[in-house]
Amino acid sequence: MRLEGSCHCGKIRFAVESAHPYPFNLCYCSICRKTAGGGGFAINLGADFSSLDVQGQSNIRIYSANIQDEQSGKVEKSPAQRSFCAHCGSALWVWDPRWPDLVHPFASAIDTELPMPPERTHLMLASRPSWVTVNNGPEDKLFDGYPDESIAEWHARQGV
């Protein structure tokens, strides 16, 4: 499915091909929540990085979070690159060189009508602040960390 998206001010427009367009994956980690999730979570989609076509590239800035190892306490820069608009601050997508064929647009930046997921996955709930209510449905899956199932595997299991 071709997804078209933009930032709020319109200085950046993009299109990308997605075999996995269902907005089912709600991430409550502090990075997603603080950079793209005003409601306490962000919704990440899966798409083919090689198909990403961007207009307004000069308006994009990149943020790579510092992540602290829970056991050693060592802080390292995440290789994941979160793209956002330099003018309006809209979160656009995440790309990680560890998985170079994938890009994860934020559903909030997508202008194309997205399909309704039959269930949702709520992940990184251990990072959820107390003010955030998890509005999960009867079929939804909940995880304190990352689930074993990938975005592609979820779509395959759902037959979508």
C-alpha positions in Angstrom: 0.0 0.0 0.0 1.3 3.4 -0.9 1.4 5.7 2.2 1.6 9.4 1.8 2.5 11.6 4.7 3.6 15.1 5.7 4.6 17.3 8.6 2.1 19.8 10.1 3.5 22.9 8.4 3.7 21.1 5.0 7.4 21.8 4.4 8.0 18.0 4.2 5.9 15.5 2.2 6.8 11.9 1.7 5.5 8.7 0.2 6.5 5.1 1.0 5.4 1.6 0.1 4.1 -0.5 3.0 3.3 -4.2 3.0 2.4 -3.6 6.7 0.1 -0.6 7.0 -2.1 -1.5 9.9 -1.6 0.9 12.8 -1.7 -1.8 15.5 1.7 -1.3 17.3 1.4 1.2 20.2 4.8 1.9 21.8 4.8 3.4 25.3 8.7 3.6 25.6 9.9 7.0 26.8 11.6 7.8 23.5 8.4 7.2 21.4 6.2 8.8 24.0 8.3 12.0 24.3 9.2 12.4 20.6 6.0 11.3 18.9 3.3 10.4 21.4 1.4 13.1 23.2 -1.2 10.6 24.3 1.4 8.5 26.0 2.3 6.3 23.1 3.4 6.4 19.4 2.1 4.2 16.6 4.8 2.8 14.3 4.1 1.4 10.9 6.4 -0.8 8.7 7.5 0.2 5.2 10.2 -0.4 2.6 13.0 2.1 3.1 14.2 2.0 -0.6 10.7 3.3 -1.6 10.9 6.4 0.6 10.4 9.5 -1.5 10.8 12.8 0.3 10.0 16.4 -0.8 11.5 19.0 1.5 14.5 17.0 2.6 16.4 20.1 3.7 13.8 20.7 6.4 14.4 17.3 8.1 16.4 17.0 11.3 17.5 13.8 13.0 17.4 12.8 16.6 19.2 9.8 18.0 18.4 9.0 21.6 20.9 8.3 24.4 20.0 4.9 25.9 21.3 3.7 29.3 22.0 0.0 29.8 20.0 -1.1 32.8 22.6 -3.4 34.1 25.9 -1.6 33.5 24.6 2.0 33.6 26.6 2.8 30.5 25.0 5.4 28.2 25.2 4.9 24.4 23.8 6.8 21.4 21.1 4.7 19.7 21.8 4.1 16.0 18.1 4.6 15.3 17.5 7.9 13.5 14.2 9.7 14.2 13.4 12.2 11.5 11.3 15.3 12.3 10.5 18.6 10.8 12.9 21.4 11.8 10.1 24.0 11.5 7.0 22.5 13.2 8.6 19.6 15.1 6.3 16.9 13.6 7.7 13.3 14.1 7.9 11.6 10.7 9.7 8.2 10.8 12.4 6.1 12.4 15.1 4.4 10.4 17.7 2.2 12.0 20.9 1.0 10.2 20.7 -2.4 12.0 17.6 -3.0 9.8 18.4 -0.9 6.7 15.6 -2.2 4.5 12.9 -1.0 6.9 11.6 2.4 7.8 8.9 3.0 10.4 6.7 6.0 9.6 4.7 7.3 12.6 0.9 6.8 11.9 0.4 10.4 13.1 2.3 11.7 10.1 0.4 9.6 7.5 -2.3 11.4 5.5 -3.5 8.3 3.6 -6.5 6.6 5.2 -5.2 3.6 7.2 -7.0 0.3 7.7 -8.6 -0.5 11.1 -6.6 -3.2 12.9 -8.5 -6.2 14.3 -6.4 -6.1 17.4 -3.6 -4.0 18.8 -0.2 -4.7 20.5 0.6 -2.4 23.4 4.4 -2.7 24.0 7.0 -1.3 26.4 4.2 -0.9 29.1 6.9 -1.0 31.8 7.8 2.5 30.6 4.2 3.8 30.7 3.7 6.7 33.1 0.9 6.4 35.6 -1.2 9.1 34.0 -1.5 7.1 30.7 -4.5 4.8 30.6 -4.1 1.7 28.4 -7.3 1.4 26.4 -7.0 -2.1 25.3 -9.7 -4.2 23.6 -10.5 -7.8 24.4 -8.2 -9.1 21.6 -5.3 -6.8 22.3 -1.9 -8.1 23.4 0.0 -6.4 26.2 3.8 -6.5 26.8 6.0 -4.9 29.4 8.9 -5.0 26.9 9.1 -5.9 23.2 6.9 -8.7 21.9 8.5 -11.6 20.0 6.2 -11.0 17.0 7.5 -8.5 14.4 5.3 -6.1 12.5 5.4 -8.4 9.4 4.6 -11.5 11.5 1.6 -9.7 13.1 0.3 -8.9 9.6 0.8 -12.5 8.4 -1.0 -13.9 11.5 -3.9 -11.5 10.9 -4.0 -12.4 7.2 -3.8 -8.8 6.2 
